[in-house]
């Protein structure tokens, strides 16, 4: 029987509800930019309660250990806010993962990924539900390749899905090819940040490859206008690929969160309160919207 593995326990896919595919809720990445450090549980609880009131029920928290993951904090936040959180094992791009990966074999990495999915993270018993792998701008470094191959092994052993970081949307097709070479079904792969590279033929090629496309930069007009995201999503649905699209905001900065009071950013309610109504106004059907928000995440994140 398929399950989705959250930080508070396993749930059936039909219980997941409205889910964003790529977010950051609580993490302390090793960076100088303090805006990227999300380290207040009270603020996270407040923001997630607002998300829940807007209709949200679940988020994938995509911070692996090299990005300052704290699963005990995620557990407390999930319990207090009443929102399911799915934690990530695996690694980010080399800028973060290098010290964790250098000198370690593919199988050493895979063993740790499997342990975090099956047994728990750092002795907490809190288990990861998704495997992260990432690549750099226009290249997959040797260390990143090791992470992808380890992610493939961990996926084959556990059934957990693989969700990727693409730097500025690049290398998505190469990620798919690498994972396929390791025996991973593209239908178990989520390619992240595709909306950092708004080239229609690229998105169409990814869809034809059979992976999930994560439109997870919604509201970030500095990368691309949301009108293009709306257009590409509408076109993919019209082409028959509506069941391969996931939504998210990747709200990885304090300034994106109204609850931090630092910038009045779009926050976790933006997709539900503004972007989804925009899709409706452009003729996207309610059935297709239910796929984007509920049915696609439930399939993409299922284990077993």
C-alpha positions as CSV (number, residue, x, y, z in Angstrom):
1,X,0.0,0.0,0.0
2,X,1.4,3.4,-1.0
3,X,2.1,6.0,1.8
4,X,3.5,9.5,2.0
5,X,6.2,9.8,4.7
6,X,5.8,13.0,6.7
7,X,7.9,14.1,9.7
8,X,5.0,13.2,12.0
9,X,4.4,9.8,10.5
10,X,3.1,8.0,7.4
11,X,-0.2,9.0,5.8
12,X,-2.2,7.6,2.9
13,X,-1.7,9.7,-0.3
14,X,-5.4,10.6,-0.3
15,X,-4.9,12.4,3.1
16,X,-2.2,14.7,1.8
17,X,-4.5,17.4,0.5
18,X,-3.3,20.7,-1.1
19,X,0.5,20.4,-1.2
20,X,3.3,22.7,-2.4
21,X,6.2,20.7,-3.9
22,X,9.3,22.8,-2.9
23,X,9.5,25.0,0.1
24,X,11.8,25.9,3.0
25,X,10.3,26.3,6.5
26,X,13.1,26.0,9.0
27,X,16.8,25.8,8.1
28,X,20.2,27.3,8.9
29,X,22.2,27.1,5.7
30,X,26.0,27.9,5.9
31,X,25.7,31.3,4.2
32,X,26.6,34.9,5.0
33,X,23.2,36.2,3.7
34,X,21.1,36.3,6.9
35,X,18.0,36.6,4.8
36,X,18.4,32.9,3.9
37,X,18.4,31.7,7.5
38,X,14.9,30.7,8.6
39,X,15.4,29.9,12.2
40,X,12.3,31.0,14.2
41,X,9.8,28.3,15.0
42,X,7.1,30.8,16.1
43,X,7.3,32.6,12.8
44,X,7.1,29.3,10.8
45,X,4.1,28.3,12.8
46,X,2.4,31.6,12.2
47,X,3.1,31.5,8.5
48,X,1.9,27.9,8.2
49,X,-1.3,28.6,10.0
50,X,-2.0,31.2,7.5
51,X,-1.3,28.8,4.7
52,X,-3.7,26.3,6.3
53,X,-6.4,28.9,6.6
54,X,-6.0,29.6,2.9
55,X,-6.6,25.9,2.2
56,X,-3.1,24.5,2.3
57,X,-2.4,21.2,4.0
58,X,1.1,20.0,3.2
59,X,4.6,21.2,2.1
60,X,7.7,19.5,1.0
61,X,10.6,21.0,3.1
62,X,13.5,20.7,0.7
63,X,16.4,21.5,3.1
64,X,18.9,18.5,3.2
65,X,21.5,18.3,5.9
66,X,24.0,20.4,4.0
67,X,21.4,23.3,4.0
68,X,20.9,23.3,7.7
69,X,18.0,20.8,8.0
70,X,16.5,20.5,11.5
71,X,13.9,17.7,11.6
72,X,13.1,18.1,15.3
73,X,12.1,21.7,14.7
74,X,10.1,20.6,11.6
75,X,8.3,18.0,13.8
76,X,7.3,20.7,16.4
77,X,6.3,23.2,13.7
78,X,4.1,20.6,11.9
79,X,2.4,19.6,15.1
80,X,1.7,23.1,16.2
81,X,0.6,24.4,12.7
82,X,-1.5,21.4,11.7
83,X,0.3,21.1,8.4
84,X,2.0,18.0,7.0
85,X,5.7,18.5,6.3
86,X,7.8,16.1,4.2
87,X,11.6,16.2,5.0
88,X,14.4,15.6,2.5
89,X,17.4,13.4,2.6
90,X,20.1,13.7,-0.1
91,X,22.1,16.8,-0.9
92,X,22.0,20.2,-2.5
93,X,24.3,21.5,-5.3
94,X,28.1,21.3,-4.7
95,X,28.3,24.8,-3.3
96,X,26.6,23.3,-0.2
97,X,27.2,19.6,-0.5
98,X,30.9,19.5,-1.4
99,X,32.2,18.9,2.2
100,X,29.6,16.2,2.8
101,X,30.3,14.4,-0.5
102,X,34.0,14.8,-1.1
103,X,35.9,11.6,-0.4
104,X,32.7,9.5,0.1
105,X,31.6,6.7,-2.2
106,X,28.3,6.5,-4.0
107,X,27.3,3.6,-1.8
108,X,28.3,5.4,1.4
109,X,26.0,8.2,0.4
110,X,23.2,5.9,-0.6
111,X,23.4,4.0,2.7
112,X,22.9,7.3,4.6
113,X,20.0,8.3,2.4
114,X,18.3,4.9,2.9
115,X,18.9,5.0,6.6
116,X,17.3,8.5,6.9
117,X,14.2,7.2,4.9
118,X,13.8,3.9,6.6
119,X,15.1,4.3,10.2
120,X,15.2,8.1,10.8
121,X,17.5,11.1,10.9
122,X,20.2,11.5,13.4
123,X,18.7,9.1,15.9
124,X,15.4,11.0,16.1
125,X,13.2,8.4,14.4
126,X,11.9,11.2,12.2
127,X,12.1,10.0,8.6
128,X,12.7,11.6,5.3
129,X,10.1,11.3,2.6
130,X,11.9,12.6,-0.5
131,X,15.5,12.3,-1.9
132,X,17.1,15.6,-3.0
133,X,19.9,15.9,-5.7
134,X,21.2,19.1,-7.2
135,X,23.4,20.4,-10.0
136,X,25.3,23.6,-10.7
137,X,24.8,26.1,-13.4
138,X,25.1,24.4,-16.8
139,X,27.0,21.4,-15.3
140,X,26.8,18.4,-13.1
141,X,30.0,18.2,-11.2
142,X,31.6,14.8,-10.3
143,X,30.5,15.2,-6.7
144,X,26.9,16.1,-7.8
145,X,27.0,13.0,-10.1
146,X,27.8,10.9,-7.1
147,X,24.7,12.3,-5.3
148,X,22.5,11.6,-8.2
149,X,23.7,8.0,-8.5
150,X,23.4,7.5,-4.7
151,X,19.8,9.0,-4.9
152,X,19.0,6.5,-7.6
153,X,20.2,3.6,-5.4
154,X,18.3,4.9,-2.4
155,X,15.2,5.3,-4.6
156,X,15.4,1.7,-5.9
157,X,15.8,0.4,-2.3
158,X,13.1,2.5,-0.7
159,X,10.6,3.7,-3.4
160,X,11.0,7.3,-2.2
161,X,10.8,9.9,-5.0
162,X,13.7,12.0,-6.2
163,X,13.3,15.8,-6.3
164,X,16.0,17.9,-7.8
165,X,17.6,21.3,-7.7
166,X,18.4,22.8,-11.1
167,X,20.5,26.0,-11.0
168,X,18.6,28.6,-12.9
169,X,16.6,25.8,-14.5
170,X,19.6,24.3,-16.3
171,X,20.6,20.6,-16.7
172,X,17.1,19.2,-16.2
173,X,17.3,16.9,-19.2
174,X,20.8,15.8,-18.2
175,X,19.5,15.0,-14.7
176,X,16.8,12.8,-16.3
177,X,19.3,11.0,-18.5
178,X,21.6,10.3,-15.5
179,X,18.8,9.0,-13.4
180,X,17.4,6.9,-16.2
181,X,20.9,5.4,-16.7
182,X,20.6,4.2,-13.1
183,X,17.3,2.5,-13.6
184,X,15.0,5.3,-12.2
185,X,11.6,5.6,-13.8
186,X,11.1,9.3,-14.8
187,X,7.6,9.1,-13.3
188,X,9.4,9.0,-9.9
189,X,11.4,12.2,-10.6
190,X,10.5,15.8,-9.9
191,X,12.7,18.3,-11.7
192,X,12.9,21.5,-9.7
193,X,13.0,25.2,-10.6
194,X,11.9,24.6,-14.2
195,X,10.4,28.1,-14.2
196,X,13.8,29.6,-13.8
197,X,14.3,28.7,-17.5
198,X,11.2,29.8,-19.4
199,X,11.8,28.2,-22.7
200,X,8.8,26.4,-24.0
201,X,10.6,23.6,-26.0
202,X,12.6,22.8,-22.9
203,X,9.5,22.4,-20.7
204,X,7.9,20.4,-23.4
205,X,10.9,18.1,-23.7
206,X,10.9,17.5,-19.9
207,X,7.2,16.7,-20.0
208,X,7.7,14.3,-22.8
209,X,10.4,12.6,-20.8
210,X,7.8,11.7,-18.3
211,X,9.0,13.6,-15.2
212,X,7.1,16.0,-13.0
213,X,7.8,19.6,-13.7
214,X,8.1,21.7,-10.5
215,X,6.9,25.3,-11.1
216,X,8.3,26.4,-7.7
217,X,9.4,30.0,-8.3
218,X,5.8,31.4,-8.4
219,X,5.7,35.1,-7.4
220,X,9.4,35.7,-8.1
221,X,9.0,38.2,-10.9
222,X,12.8,38.9,-10.8
223,X,13.3,35.5,-12.6
224,X,10.2,35.5,-14.8
225,X,6.8,37.1,-14.8
226,X,4.0,35.0,-13.4
227,X,2.0,35.6,-16.6
228,X,4.5,33.3,-18.4
229,X,4.1,30.6,-15.7
230,X,0.4,30.8,-16.2
231,X,0.8,30.6,-19.9
232,X,3.2,27.6,-19.8
233,X,1.1,25.7,-17.3
234,X,-2.0,26.3,-19.4
235,X,-0.2,25.2,-22.6
236,X,1.1,22.0,-20.9
237,X,-2.4,21.1,-19.7
238,X,-3.7,21.7,-23.3
239,X,-0.9,19.4,-24.6
240,X,-2.0,16.6,-22.2
241,X,0.7,17.0,-19.5
242,X,-1.5,18.5,-16.8
243,X,-0.9,15.5,-14.5
244,X,2.9,16.1,-14.5
245,X,2.9,19.6,-13.0
246,X,3.6,20.6,-9.4
247,X,3.4,24.1,-7.8
248,X,5.5,25.8,-5.1
249,X,7.0,29.0,-4.1
250,X,10.5,28.1,-2.7
251,X,10.0,30.8,-0.1
252,X,13.6,30.4,1.2
253,X,14.1,34.0,2.5
254,X,12.8,35.9,5.5
255,X,11.9,38.7,3.1
256,X,9.5,36.4,1.3
257,X,7.6,35.7,4.5
258,X,5.1,38.4,5.8
259,X,5.4,36.7,9.2
260,X,9.1,37.7,9.6
261,X,8.1,41.3,9.2
262,X,11.2,42.1,7.1
263,X,9.8,42.7,3.6
264,X,6.1,41.9,3.4
265,X,6.8,39.3,0.7
266,X,4.3,37.1,-1.0
267,X,4.3,34.4,1.6
268,X,2.9,30.9,1.6
269,X,-0.7,32.1,0.8
270,X,0.2,33.7,-2.6
271,X,-0.3,30.6,-4.7
272,X,-3.7,29.8,-3.3
273,X,-5.0,33.4,-3.0
274,X,-3.6,34.9,-6.2
275,X,-1.9,32.5,-8.6
276,X,-4.6,29.8,-8.6
277,X,-7.4,32.4,-9.3
278,X,-5.2,33.7,-12.1
279,X,-5.1,30.2,-13.6
280,X,-8.9,30.0,-13.4
281,X,-9.3,33.3,-15.1
282,X,-7.2,32.0,-18.0
283,X,-9.5,29.1,-18.5
284,X,-7.8,26.4,-16.5
285,X,-10.5,23.9,-15.4
286,X,-11.2,23.1,-11.8
287,X,-10.3,19.5,-12.5
288,X,-6.9,20.5,-13.7
289,X,-6.4,22.8,-10.7
290,X,-7.2,19.9,-8.4
291,X,-4.5,17.9,-10.2
292,X,-1.9,20.7,-9.7
293,X,-2.7,21.1,-6.0
294,X,-3.8,17.7,-4.8
295,X,-3.7,14.7,-7.1
296,X,-0.3,15.3,-8.7
297,X,1.6,15.8,-5.4
298,X,-0.2,12.7,-4.0
299,X,1.2,10.6,-6.8
300,X,4.6,12.2,-7.1
301,X,5.3,11.9,-3.4
302,X,4.0,8.4,-2.8
303,X,6.3,5.6,-1.6
304,X,5.4,2.0,-2.4
